[in-house]
Amino acid sequence: MRHTRIIVTRYGGPDALTVVEEECPEPREGEVRVRVLAAGVGLPDLMMREGFHPETPPLPFTPGWDLVGVVDRLGPGVSGIEPDQTVAALPISGGYAEFVCLPQRELVPVPSELDAAEAVSLVLNYVTAYQMLHHSAKVSKGQRVLVHGAAGGVGSALLQLGRLDGLEMYGTCSSRGARTVFDLGGLPIDYRETDFVEEIHRLTGEGVDVVFDGIGGTHIWRSRKALRAGGRVVAYGLTASLFGGRLASGRPGRRNRSHGLAIFGLYIAGGWLLPGRKRVVPYSIQWLKRLKPTLFRQDLIALFDLLRQKKIKPIIARRFPLAEARRAHELLGKEGVTGKIVLTRSASSLESGTA
Ligand SMILES: NC(=O)c1ccc[n+]([C@@H]2O[C@H](COP(=O)([O-])OP(=O)(O)OC[C@H]3O[C@@H](n4cnc5c(N)ncnc54)[C@H](OP(=O)(O)O)[C@@H]3O)[C@@H](O)[C@H]2O)c1
């Protein structure tokens, strides 16, 4: 049987994505072959395509951090899982394919009644948001938080989950995201027109308890200034190193994968050394999953339950068929979206939201 897979053949812009047709992979000892129903498209995929994400695999590789699919074939030695069962995984790469083989231990059961695109939105974005809220920041009811990029994939997840936790929320966004941020329970702050540090102090007086900063670089330092004494910045992304059209350019040259991480280290140390008891704590879903795989599984199952109960509702920005992965990358790299882009198996591109 043959299937379609997307590969990155060189580090660069969206045109580095190629569609290939090839024989379906066969599951090895302990592996399960999954028929992918939905694969998430996110900024980490674009950073890996460009070759500067720390997790970038060697070339050629198939992108795709997160996926939802159905069990198709069991490899030798696999038991306790049935064909046709719906499952989710965070393989970090490999999701942009019709079929993928994964170790059984990587698979998390998904309630079959859930929409695959909504379910896949939980795997990377909502687990990130959930773990930062509950494990990194340990938020409690009534606390004030500032969410950067609040209309984005992780940002909108932070707002939906923060509302369930009874938080007072502020969210930076551009003007097109303001309505979404407001509807999700955050007070929008237009980061292009307003100095967010001044605005937070004007609105709250002493500052916020927690800032969730996926922007990175020197932005982390400004986030620290928005904290009250004793507060913490949870730093988790490097969006600042991406925008300004550079992502779509396929810029040549050396890829420095450790630069952003070095800056993180500097700010974490600064948080401890400088007065004000304002800490900067890093968060990485892949490292927490490697260190505590059971926690990842538990948190994802808790999120599937919240989705089943309709307590959360992921925003699906666009659905593209798998073969149009390049268009999905162009859209995310050039214009950005509100919510999450999902690649599906369907032949037609369905739109269920605004891009
Ligand atoms: N550490 C982890 O485990 C982990 C997990 C998931 C994601 N991430 C990282 O988290 C970051 C966000 O990911 P995502 O999937 O949520 O991306 P996304 O959906 O593209 O959202 C990013 C948002 O940031 C906004 N933005 C850009 N520059 C901004 C600025 N200076 N101030 C405030 N907002 C700004 C964009 O809004 P406009 O387009 O309207 O400007 C966009 O809504 C990425 O760097 C990603 O790599 C890390």
The ligand as a Gaussian input file, in Angstrom:
#p B3LYP/6-31G(d) Opt

LIG

0 1
 N        8.216000      25.544000      25.071000
 C        7.264000      24.798000      24.573000
 O        7.079000      23.684000      25.025000
 C        6.421000      25.320000      23.454000
 C        5.254000      24.642000      23.062000
 C        4.462000      25.191000      22.036000
 C        4.848000      26.381000      21.424000
 N        6.016000      26.991000      21.816000
 C        6.429000      28.275000      21.251000
 O        5.472000      29.223000      21.675000
 C        5.413000      30.290000      20.755000
 C        3.957000      30.534000      20.354000
 O        3.465000      29.401000      19.656000
 P        1.998000      29.410000      19.026000
 O        1.810000      28.103000      18.374000
 O        1.007000      29.890000      20.022000
 O        2.167000      30.519000      17.887000
 P        1.038000      31.347000      17.115000
 O       -0.246000      30.589000      17.092000
 O        1.610000      31.790000      15.816000
 O        0.835000      32.605000      18.041000
 C        1.835000      33.561000      18.235000
 C        1.131000      34.866000      18.521000
 O        2.077000      35.812000      18.924000
 C        1.644000      37.092000      18.487000
 N        2.797000      37.954000      18.528000
 C        3.850000      38.037000      17.681000
 N        4.747000      38.942000      18.143000
 C        4.240000      39.413000      19.320000
 C        4.690000      40.370000      20.282000
 N        5.845000      41.031000      20.133000
 N        3.925000      40.591000      21.374000
 C        2.767000      39.927000      21.553000
 N        2.265000      39.029000      20.672000
 C        3.010000      38.777000      19.571000
 C        1.028000      36.838000      17.131000
 O        0.032000      37.785000      16.911000
 P       -0.043000      38.686000      15.571000
 O        0.214000      37.747000      14.402000
 O       -1.407000      39.232000      15.587000
 O        1.029000      39.688000      15.736000
 C        0.404000      35.443000      17.314000
 O       -0.964000      35.544000      17.660000
 C        6.320000      29.886000      19.598000
 O        7.576000      30.517000      19.765000
 C        6.446000      28.391000      19.749000
 O        7.627000      27.888000      19.188000
 C        6.785000      26.486000      22.818000

